[in-house]
């Protein structure tokens, strides 16, 4: 009888843990997804290539948005030892795509409506992958 009660408690605890973990995963992905908050559709963004890279004096400006459910531009080419300013297009960046990271350069930024600018000085030449925090949006930064 005592073993049956222990077994039932163990089963209940296991079931509760599974439900709690399931709810956590559900809400974590619901909060960090690529769905547009307005209509629930995946964020396609603008036309590919509509977000440009512009040089203004000593600053290389990258307008980062979304096209075809991925970062646009997908490939960013910049010069080393020249400041890079990435400006997030907040009309296009939604969900986890706002959490931008370049792991090999230890760069991380969560773009918000009040803070949509990331500045850094690339001092290493090479090709570096970038992505959102969940790896759903990807691309590469080429530093010449």
Backbone as ProteinMPNN parsed JSONL, in Angstrom:
{"seq_chain_A": "XXXXXXXXXXXXXXXXXXXXXXXXXXXXXXXXXXXXXXXXXXXXXXXXXXXXXXXXXXXXXXXXXXXXXXXXXXXXXXXXXXXXXXXXXXXXXXXXXXXXXXXXXXXXXXXXXXXXXXXXXXXXXXXXXXXXXXXXXXXXXXXX", "coords_chain_A": {"N_chain_A": [[0.818, -1.19, 0.0], [1.888, 1.268, 0.862], [3.939, 1.489, -1.019], [2.426, 1.837, -3.327], [1.301, 4.36, -2.897], [3.662, 5.914, -2.86], [4.48, 5.441, -5.5], [2.349, 6.611, -6.905], [2.666, 9.312, -6.067], [5.175, 9.841, -7.187], [4.553, 9.543, -9.911], [2.701, 11.615, -10.239], [4.304, 13.856, -9.621], [6.21, 13.66, -11.673], [4.514, 13.975, -13.896], [3.538, 16.587, -13.472], [5.954, 18.017, -13.677], [6.584, 17.547, -16.382], [4.45, 18.847, -17.63], [4.884, 21.506, -16.756], [7.413, 22.031, -17.898], [6.732, 21.741, -20.583], [4.88, 23.868, -20.882], [6.613, 26.007, -20.359], [8.388, 25.814, -22.561], [6.558, 26.206, -24.655], [5.644, 28.901, -24.17], [8.092, 30.221, -24.26], [8.884, 29.94, -26.942], [6.709, 31.141, -28.159], [7.019, 33.768, -27.371], [9.426, 34.447, -28.567], [9.441, 34.475, -31.524], [9.08, 34.445, -35.148], [6.776, 35.651, -35.893], [4.494, 38.094, -37.004], [3.185, 40.451, -34.87], [0.798, 41.713, -35.431], [-0.883, 40.31, -37.253], [-0.36, 37.603, -36.99], [1.014, 36.273, -38.979], [3.96, 34.86, -40.524], [6.885, 36.854, -40.608], [7.649, 38.201, -43.541], [8.862, 40.443, -44.557], [10.5, 43.027, -46.49], [11.361, 43.434, -49.988], [14.031, 41.408, -51.201], [17.252, 42.741, -50.857], [16.409, 45.289, -50.428], [17.23, 46.527, -48.162], [19.966, 48.392, -47.499], [23.61, 48.794, -47.681], [25.526, 51.473, -46.715], [28.04, 53.914, -47.125], [29.081, 56.476, -45.074], [31.17, 58.88, -44.726], [33.345, 58.17, -42.174], [31.944, 55.986, -41.344], [30.369, 52.873, -41.795], [27.268, 52.106, -42.763], [24.701, 49.903, -42.119], [21.583, 48.951, -43.054], [19.473, 46.925, -41.522], [17.138, 44.509, -42.132], [14.37, 42.411, -42.968], [13.841, 39.9, -45.38], [12.161, 37.541, -47.293], [11.763, 35.854, -45.048], [14.17, 35.932, -43.662], [17.248, 37.505, -42.522], [17.997, 40.643, -44.076], [20.327, 42.744, -45.44], [21.537, 39.495, -46.313], [24.16, 38.884, -46.585], [26.755, 40.791, -45.425], [29.17, 43.054, -46.251], [32.045, 44.593, -45.143], [34.655, 47.026, -44.356], [37.682, 46.443, -42.585], [38.671, 47.892, -39.427], [37.121, 50.176, -39.606], [34.405, 51.962, -38.488], [31.306, 50.266, -37.955], [27.883, 50.631, -38.322], [24.965, 49.217, -37.51], [21.669, 49.45, -38.286], [18.625, 48.613, -37.099], [15.717, 47.702, -38.815], [12.807, 48.35, -37.588], [10.239, 47.937, -38.396], [10.337, 45.635, -39.772], [11.94, 43.757, -38.36], [11.09, 41.291, -36.182], [10.053, 39.369, -33.322], [12.318, 36.753, -32.516], [14.206, 37.621, -34.329], [14.988, 40.097, -33.615], [16.939, 39.766, -31.748], [20.042, 39.91, -32.246], [23.14, 38.453, -33.147], [26.692, 38.086, -33.361], [28.594, 35.68, -32.914], [31.421, 34.954, -33.079], [32.679, 37.369, -32.881], [31.955, 38.253, -30.47], [29.634, 39.841, -30.272], [26.522, 41.084, -29.403], [23.146, 42.025, -29.614], [20.016, 43.279, -28.742], [17.582, 44.483, -30.604], [15.419, 47.197, -30.151], [12.407, 49.201, -30.177], [13.134, 51.621, -29.071], [15.871, 51.521, -29.1], [17.607, 50.865, -31.601], [20.112, 50.616, -32.783], [23.297, 49.346, -33.476], [26.687, 49.572, -32.892], [30.036, 48.955, -33.836], [33.576, 48.218, -34.09], [35.129, 46.515, -36.488], [37.932, 44.612, -36.114], [39.196, 42.386, -36.976], [39.952, 40.546, -39.867], [37.989, 38.529, -42.07], [35.426, 35.968, -42.419], [32.397, 35.939, -40.797], [29.789, 34.35, -39.144], [26.42, 35.406, -38.605], [23.44, 35.581, -36.62], [20.034, 35.217, -35.403], [19.027, 34.945, -31.961], [17.992, 32.4, -31.775], [18.887, 31.089, -33.969], [17.343, 31.101, -36.242], [17.172, 33.166, -38.119], [19.727, 33.898, -40.34], [23.071, 34.751, -41.505], [26.009, 36.229, -43.043], [28.903, 38.036, -42.122], [31.305, 39.733, -43.814], [34.523, 40.747, -43.444], [36.789, 42.837, -44.838]], "CA_chain_A": [[0.0, 0.0, 0.0], [2.784, 2.417, 0.947], [4.632, 1.574, -2.304], [1.469, 2.368, -4.294], [1.215, 5.797, -2.648], [4.921, 6.495, -3.339], [4.455, 5.361, -6.953], [1.411, 7.629, -7.366], [3.304, 10.613, -5.863], [6.228, 9.95, -8.188], [3.903, 9.738, -11.202], [2.122, 12.955, -10.223], [5.41, 14.814, -9.694], [6.75, 13.577, -13.033], [3.527, 14.565, -14.805], [3.547, 18.039, -13.258], [7.215, 18.528, -14.252], [6.465, 17.509, -17.845], [3.525, 19.919, -18.009], [5.555, 22.792, -16.524], [8.447, 22.177, -18.937], [6.014, 21.951, -21.845], [4.369, 25.246, -20.9], [7.759, 26.902, -20.479], [8.844, 25.772, -23.962], [5.52, 26.838, -25.473], [5.664, 30.349, -24.014], [9.39, 30.742, -24.701], [8.864, 30.058, -28.396], [5.664, 32.092, -28.523], [7.557, 35.102, -27.147], [10.588, 34.693, -29.422], [9.193, 33.848, -32.816], [9.155, 35.362, -36.279], [5.431, 36.012, -36.305], [4.103, 39.488, -36.896], [2.206, 40.579, -33.791], [-0.457, 42.282, -35.894], [-1.793, 39.37, -37.898], [0.027, 36.221, -36.753], [1.716, 35.69, -40.125], [5.413, 34.949, -40.475], [7.35, 38.13, -41.147], [8.387, 38.063, -44.786], [9.658, 41.65, -44.729], [10.462, 43.691, -47.787], [11.999, 42.731, -51.104], [15.458, 41.137, -50.985], [18.114, 43.811, -51.337], [15.845, 46.615, -50.158], [17.976, 47.087, -47.03], [21.256, 48.65, -48.135], [24.827, 49.145, -46.958], [25.891, 52.804, -47.191], [29.203, 54.51, -46.476], [28.962, 57.903, -44.786], [32.408, 59.306, -44.077], [34.092, 57.124, -41.478], [31.015, 54.981, -40.822], [29.697, 51.972, -42.726], [25.923, 51.958, -42.21], [23.957, 48.76, -42.635], [20.171, 48.942, -42.693], [19.174, 45.503, -41.382], [15.717, 44.192, -42.097], [13.984, 41.039, -43.243], [13.279, 39.577, -46.69], [12.007, 36.086, -47.456], [11.832, 35.222, -43.729], [15.557, 35.914, -43.193], [17.859, 38.826, -42.49], [18.323, 41.302, -45.331], [21.044, 41.834, -46.318], [21.988, 38.218, -45.748], [25.617, 39.008, -46.575], [27.184, 42.159, -45.166], [30.613, 43.191, -46.492], [32.548, 45.853, -44.598], [36.102, 47.161, -44.259], [38.196, 46.348, -41.214], [39.123, 49.114, -38.765], [36.237, 51.282, -39.946], [33.198, 51.752, -37.682], [30.093, 49.727, -38.572], [26.649, 50.965, -37.611], [23.835, 48.436, -37.991], [20.412, 50.053, -37.872], [17.551, 47.638, -37.252], [14.446, 48.159, -39.368], [11.875, 47.828, -36.59], [9.004, 47.54, -39.06], [10.551, 44.284, -40.301], [12.51, 42.845, -37.359], [10.087, 40.857, -35.207], [10.353, 38.156, -32.566], [13.719, 36.452, -32.217], [15.092, 38.315, -35.26], [15.478, 41.307, -32.944], [18.095, 39.376, -30.92], [21.092, 39.752, -33.26], [24.419, 38.072, -32.549], [27.838, 37.644, -34.159], [29.307, 34.998, -31.824], [32.885, 34.967, -33.185], [33.17, 38.704, -32.533], [31.356, 38.543, -29.154], [28.694, 40.941, -30.437], [25.128, 40.733, -29.176], [22.295, 43.208, -29.517], [18.578, 43.107, -28.886], [17.033, 45.709, -31.166], [14.116, 47.593, -29.631], [11.898, 50.422, -30.8], [13.853, 52.755, -28.493], [17.32, 51.334, -29.253], [17.739, 50.002, -32.778], [21.414, 50.852, -33.407], [24.457, 48.594, -32.978], [27.941, 50.069, -33.46], [31.251, 48.242, -33.444], [34.734, 48.39, -34.959], [35.681, 45.2, -36.822], [39.394, 44.69, -36.183], [39.694, 41.119, -37.53], [39.457, 40.228, -41.204], [37.486, 37.171, -42.203], [33.986, 35.777, -42.596], [31.811, 35.616, -39.503], [28.357, 34.11, -39.212], [25.542, 36.078, -37.645], [22.126, 34.95, -36.532], [19.209, 35.625, -34.27], [19.374, 34.154, -30.782], [17.54, 31.018, -31.936], [19.466, 30.524, -35.184], [16.341, 31.031, -37.309], [17.639, 34.116, -39.121], [21.178, 33.727, -40.429], [23.773, 35.47, -42.54], [27.455, 36.294, -42.807], [29.595, 39.321, -42.147], [32.628, 39.606, -44.418], [35.352, 41.9, -43.11], [37.964, 42.888, -45.731]], "C_chain_A": [[0.872, 1.268, 0.0], [3.545, 2.608, -0.367], [3.72, 2.154, -3.365], [1.347, 3.873, -4.134], [2.477, 6.496, -3.143], [4.951, 6.525, -4.858], [3.525, 6.428, -7.513], [2.003, 9.025, -7.2], [4.373, 10.856, -6.919], [5.637, 10.224, -9.57], [3.317, 11.139, -11.305], [3.221, 14.004, -10.361], [6.003, 14.827, -11.098], [5.803, 14.242, -14.025], [3.51, 16.084, -14.688], [4.802, 18.656, -13.86], [7.133, 18.582, -15.768], [5.548, 18.634, -18.325], [4.182, 21.287, -17.859], [6.621, 23.043, -17.591], [7.797, 22.448, -20.286], [5.479, 23.365, -21.964], [5.492, 26.256, -21.047], [8.236, 26.964, -21.931], [7.84, 26.473, -24.864], [5.605, 28.358, -25.394], [7.0, 30.961, -24.424], [9.396, 30.93, -26.206], [7.796, 31.04, -28.859], [6.182, 33.518, -28.377], [8.718, 35.444, -28.054], [10.378, 33.994, -30.76], [9.291, 34.88, -33.92], [7.766, 35.732, -36.765], [5.189, 37.487, -36.075], [2.996, 39.588, -35.856], [0.849, 41.062, -34.291], [-1.407, 41.238, -36.465], [-1.382, 37.913, -37.75], [0.757, 35.558, -37.903], [3.221, 35.775, -39.911], [5.849, 36.249, -41.144], [8.192, 37.878, -42.383], [9.296, 39.265, -44.99], [9.51, 42.235, -46.112], [11.066, 42.815, -48.879], [13.482, 42.534, -50.792], [16.285, 42.254, -51.603], [17.584, 45.201, -51.053], [16.516, 47.288, -48.972], [19.441, 47.179, -47.454], [22.386, 48.867, -47.142], [25.324, 50.451, -47.567], [27.125, 53.26, -46.438], [28.956, 56.0, -46.313], [30.199, 58.328, -44.021], [33.151, 58.131, -43.473], [33.215, 55.993, -40.968], [30.391, 54.19, -41.966], [28.332, 51.655, -42.115], [25.205, 50.813, -42.918], [22.522, 48.883, -42.138], [19.731, 47.486, -42.705], [17.674, 45.291, -41.242], [15.501, 42.716, -42.36], [13.459, 40.963, -44.667], [13.243, 38.056, -46.798], [12.28, 35.331, -46.155], [13.247, 35.116, -43.172], [16.083, 37.35, -43.163], [18.133, 39.328, -43.898], [19.092, 42.572, -44.98], [21.52, 40.583, -45.576], [23.511, 38.163, -45.684], [25.966, 40.483, -46.435], [28.696, 42.206, -45.344], [31.048, 44.579, -46.034], [34.071, 45.846, -44.602], [36.524, 47.053, -42.8], [38.654, 47.724, -40.736], [38.361, 50.364, -39.208], [34.897, 50.993, -39.266], [32.028, 51.245, -38.524], [28.919, 50.118, -37.695], [25.521, 50.156, -38.266], [22.567, 49.039, -37.394], [19.294, 49.058, -38.157], [16.275, 48.282, -37.766], [13.334, 47.561, -38.499], [10.5, 47.51, -37.169], [9.106, 46.1, -39.56], [11.07, 43.308, -39.259], [11.469, 42.546, -36.289], [10.595, 39.628, -34.476], [11.839, 37.982, -32.328], [14.683, 37.144, -33.17], [15.604, 39.633, -34.684], [16.709, 41.021, -32.086], [19.226, 38.956, -31.856], [22.416, 39.415, -32.585], [25.443, 37.688, -33.62], [28.772, 36.972, -33.154], [30.826, 35.112, -31.881], [33.501, 36.325, -32.867], [32.634, 39.155, -31.171], [30.428, 39.749, -29.202], [27.283, 40.409, -30.275], [24.327, 42.015, -29.014], [20.835, 42.777, -29.638], [18.035, 44.451, -29.358], [15.651, 45.963, -30.566], [13.666, 48.844, -30.363], [12.639, 51.653, -30.302], [15.361, 52.68, -28.675], [17.568, 50.348, -30.394], [19.072, 50.181, -33.506], [22.491, 50.041, -32.69], [25.689, 49.154, -33.669], [29.101, 49.249, -32.934], [32.334, 48.51, -34.474], [35.299, 47.01, -35.266], [37.197, 45.289, -36.987], [40.021, 43.388, -36.67], [39.11, 40.921, -38.913], [38.981, 38.783, -41.228], [35.992, 37.164, -42.456], [33.417, 35.257, -41.289], [30.306, 35.438, -39.666], [27.619, 34.978, -38.216], [24.184, 35.4, -37.692], [21.295, 35.637, -35.463], [19.564, 34.69, -33.115], [18.97, 32.693, -30.914], [18.101, 30.362, -33.197], [18.481, 30.418, -36.342], [16.672, 31.989, -38.449], [19.153, 34.03, -39.146], [21.76, 34.588, -41.541], [25.259, 35.456, -42.25], [27.947, 37.717, -42.972], [30.975, 39.051, -42.719], [33.384, 40.897, -44.133], [36.608, 41.826, -43.965], [39.03, 43.799, -45.156]], "O_chain_A": [[0.626, 2.208, -0.756], [3.776, 3.74, -0.791], [4.186, 2.898, -4.228], [1.295, 4.595, -5.13], [2.392, 7.549, -3.774], [5.39, 7.51, -5.452], [3.867, 7.087, -8.495], [1.863, 9.853, -8.1], [4.465, 11.948, -7.479], [6.165, 11.048, -10.317], [3.427, 11.781, -12.349], [3.079, 14.945, -11.142], [6.269, 15.895, -11.649], [6.243, 14.989, -14.899], [3.473, 16.787, -15.698], [4.726, 19.711, -14.491], [7.568, 19.559, -16.377], [5.846, 19.296, -19.319], [4.051, 22.136, -18.74], [6.716, 24.148, -18.126], [8.267, 23.295, -21.045], [5.602, 23.996, -23.015], [5.355, 27.244, -21.769], [8.462, 28.05, -22.466], [8.225, 27.247, -25.741], [5.636, 29.033, -26.423], [7.039, 32.101, -24.887], [9.859, 31.957, -26.702], [7.983, 31.709, -29.875], [5.825, 34.389, -29.171], [8.978, 36.623, -28.294], [11.072, 33.027, -31.077], [9.554, 36.054, -33.66], [7.593, 36.09, -37.93], [5.626, 38.056, -35.075], [1.987, 38.89, -35.948], [-0.16, 40.836, -33.624], [-2.606, 41.275, -36.191], [-2.021, 37.049, -38.35], [1.092, 34.377, -37.809], [3.703, 36.657, -39.201], [5.25, 36.684, -42.127], [9.32, 37.396, -42.285], [10.389, 39.126, -45.539], [8.533, 41.979, -46.816], [11.252, 41.611, -48.701], [14.111, 43.401, -50.186], [16.043, 42.661, -52.739], [18.229, 46.192, -51.394], [16.383, 48.499, -48.795], [20.077, 46.163, -47.734], [22.169, 49.088, -45.95], [25.523, 50.541, -48.779], [27.245, 53.018, -45.237], [28.661, 56.703, -47.279], [30.271, 58.157, -42.804], [33.54, 57.203, -44.182], [33.691, 55.128, -40.233], [29.946, 54.754, -42.966], [28.251, 51.011, -41.069], [25.118, 50.77, -44.145], [22.28, 48.915, -40.931], [19.626, 46.875, -43.769], [17.035, 45.834, -40.341], [16.337, 41.878, -42.02], [12.724, 41.843, -45.114], [14.201, 37.377, -46.428], [12.948, 34.297, -46.158], [13.499, 34.291, -42.294], [15.465, 38.273, -43.692], [18.457, 38.552, -44.797], [18.549, 43.42, -44.271], [21.854, 40.619, -44.391], [24.08, 37.479, -44.834], [25.526, 41.316, -47.228], [29.425, 41.482, -44.666], [30.506, 45.596, -46.466], [34.701, 44.811, -44.821], [35.82, 47.509, -41.898], [38.979, 48.6, -41.537], [38.899, 51.471, -39.184], [34.323, 49.918, -39.442], [31.786, 51.715, -39.635], [28.958, 49.956, -36.476], [25.17, 50.384, -39.424], [22.41, 49.127, -36.176], [19.045, 48.702, -39.309], [15.808, 49.283, -37.222], [12.969, 46.397, -38.665], [9.682, 46.879, -36.501], [8.093, 45.427, -39.748], [10.681, 42.14, -39.268], [11.022, 43.445, -35.576], [11.477, 38.927, -34.972], [12.539, 38.933, -31.982], [15.87, 37.251, -32.86], [16.551, 40.217, -35.213], [17.444, 41.944, -31.736], [19.345, 37.784, -32.211], [22.774, 40.017, -31.572], [25.117, 37.064, -34.629], [29.653, 37.629, -32.6], [31.464, 35.341, -30.853], [34.702, 36.424, -32.612], [32.835, 40.3, -30.768], [30.429, 40.58, -28.294], [26.891, 39.429, -30.907], [24.768, 42.964, -28.366], [20.473, 42.006, -30.527], [18.03, 45.429, -28.611], [14.821, 45.057, -30.484], [14.446, 49.471, -31.081], [12.761, 52.634, -31.036], [16.062, 53.663, -28.435], [17.72, 49.147, -30.17], [19.16, 49.929, -34.708], [22.581, 50.048, -31.462], [25.739, 49.208, -34.898], [29.152, 48.893, -31.756], [32.057, 48.967, -35.583], [35.895, 46.387, -34.387], [37.689, 45.962, -37.894], [41.245, 43.291, -36.769], [37.91, 41.105, -39.116], [39.497, 37.929, -40.507], [35.374, 38.205, -42.677], [33.893, 34.262, -40.742], [29.634, 36.282, -40.259], [28.116, 35.255, -37.124], [23.828, 34.739, -38.668], [21.77, 36.504, -34.729], [20.328, 33.743, -33.297], [19.538, 31.832, -30.242], [17.815, 29.195, -33.461], [18.75, 29.721, -37.321], [16.473, 31.656, -39.617], [19.798, 34.083, -38.099], [21.038, 35.088, -42.404], [25.722, 34.77, -41.338], [27.485, 38.48, -43.821], [31.731, 38.241, -42.181], [32.958, 41.986, -44.518], [37.396, 40.888, -43.848], [40.089, 43.969, -45.761]]}, "name": "protein", "num_of_chains": 1, "seq": "XXXXXXXXXXXXXXXXXXXXXXXXXXXXXXXXXXXXXXXXXXXXXXXXXXXXXXXXXXXXXXXXXXXXXXXXXXXXXXXXXXXXXXXXXXXXXXXXXXXXXXXXXXXXXXXXXXXXXXXXXXXXXXXXXXXXXXXXXXXXXXXX"}
